[in-house]
Amino acid sequence: MKAKVAITTNKNGDKIAEHAGHGVYFKIYEIDEKEGVTGAKVIKVDKEHTLHNLLHNPETNPQDHEVLTSQILLTGGIGMGGINKLARMGVRAYIVEEKNPDEAVEKLIAGTLKAVDPSTVQHHNHHHDHGDGGHNCNGHHEH
């Protein structure tokens, strides 16, 4: 399996951001199931090309947008509307509790990364339910 994984991050690319919609920094990974991470870079998109704007104005989507050409998006928070719109574009979005993007990708490759059930996320106060509402991303990343 080879895939491109986008992760919402802070400016340095060393912490997974809590909210996907208005984020401007992403760490983009090229992964291979056998070789592991084969490339990684931090990108910054302009405000016009945040996920929130792109998902609400799909006609403005640049065909080469790094996130929209990824197979997987990992983030600290995204609503079901965003998850569903990204899925229609061929991007599987997962909310993860992992804070370190490098560790999240390693767990994804190993099949041990846990995703949070989006229905347990309270969007207004941004607290996450840490019950056993999670599921395993393993098997969902094959494209």
C-alpha positions in Angstrom: 0.0 0.0 0.0 1.3 3.4 -1.0 -0.6 6.5 0.2 -0.4 10.2 0.8 -1.4 11.2 4.3 -2.2 14.8 5.3 -2.2 15.8 9.0 -3.4 19.1 10.4 -0.5 20.6 12.4 1.0 23.6 14.1 3.5 25.8 12.3 6.5 23.6 13.1 4.7 20.4 12.0 5.4 18.7 15.4 1.9 18.7 17.0 -1.4 17.7 15.6 -3.8 20.6 15.4 -7.2 20.4 17.1 -9.3 21.8 14.3 -9.1 20.9 10.6 -11.4 23.5 9.1 -9.4 26.7 9.6 -5.9 25.3 9.8 -3.3 26.5 7.4 -0.5 24.1 8.3 -0.4 20.5 7.2 2.3 17.9 7.3 2.1 15.7 4.2 3.6 12.2 4.3 4.2 9.8 1.5 4.0 6.3 3.0 4.6 2.8 1.9 3.4 -0.2 4.0 6.7 -2.0 3.4 9.1 0.9 3.5 7.4 3.2 6.0 7.5 6.9 5.6 9.2 7.7 2.2 8.8 11.5 2.4 7.4 14.3 4.6 7.0 18.0 4.4 5.1 20.8 6.2 3.1 23.1 3.9 1.1 26.3 4.5 -2.0 27.0 2.6 -3.5 30.5 2.3 -6.7 31.4 4.1 -8.6 31.0 0.8 -7.6 27.3 0.7 -8.4 26.2 4.2 -10.5 23.1 4.3 -13.5 25.1 5.6 -13.4 27.3 2.6 -12.7 24.5 0.1 -15.5 22.3 1.4 -18.0 25.2 1.4 -16.9 26.4 -2.1 -15.9 23.3 -4.0 -15.7 25.2 -7.3 -12.6 26.9 -5.9 -10.8 23.7 -5.2 -7.4 23.7 -6.9 -6.8 20.3 -8.5 -3.4 20.0 -7.0 -4.3 20.9 -3.3 -2.1 18.7 -1.2 -4.8 17.7 1.2 -7.4 17.0 -1.4 -5.0 14.8 -3.3 -4.2 12.8 -0.2 -6.0 9.5 0.6 -6.1 10.1 4.3 -6.5 13.2 6.6 -5.7 12.9 10.3 -6.7 15.7 12.6 -7.6 16.5 16.2 -11.1 17.6 15.2 -13.5 17.7 12.2 -17.3 17.5 12.0 -19.3 14.9 10.2 -20.1 17.3 7.4 -16.4 17.7 6.7 -15.8 14.0 7.0 -18.6 13.2 4.5 -17.6 15.9 2.0 -13.9 14.8 2.1 -15.1 11.2 1.6 -16.9 12.2 -1.6 -13.6 13.7 -2.8 -11.8 10.4 -2.1 -10.1 11.5 1.2 -10.8 9.5 4.4 -10.7 11.8 7.4 -10.1 10.5 10.9 -10.1 12.3 14.3 -7.2 11.0 16.4 -6.1 11.6 20.0 -2.5 11.2 19.1 -0.6 14.5 19.4 2.6 13.8 17.6 2.1 13.5 13.8 5.2 11.3 13.2 3.9 8.8 15.8 0.4 8.9 14.4 1.7 8.0 10.9 3.9 5.2 12.4 0.8 3.8 14.2 -1.2 4.1 11.0 1.3 2.1 9.0 1.5 -0.5 11.9 -2.3 -0.7 12.0 -2.5 0.4 15.6 -3.8 4.0 15.2 -7.1 4.5 17.0 -9.6 7.0 15.6 -12.2 8.8 17.7 -15.9 8.2 16.9 -16.9 11.6 15.5 -20.4 11.3 17.1 -18.7 11.5 20.5 -17.0 14.8 19.8 -18.7 17.9 21.3 -18.1 20.6 18.7 -19.2 23.6 20.6 -16.8 23.4 23.6 -14.2 21.3 21.8 -13.9 18.6 24.5 -13.5 15.1 23.4 -15.2 12.1 25.0 -12.5 9.7 26.0 -14.7 6.7 26.5 -14.4 3.6 24.2 -16.1 5.3 21.3 -12.9 4.9 19.2 -12.2 2.5 16.4 -9.2 1.2 14.7 -8.0 2.9 11.5 -6.4 -0.4 10.4 -7.9 -1.6 7.1 -9.4 1.8 6.3 -6.2 3.2 4.8 -5.9 0.9 1.9 -6.8 2.6 -1.3 
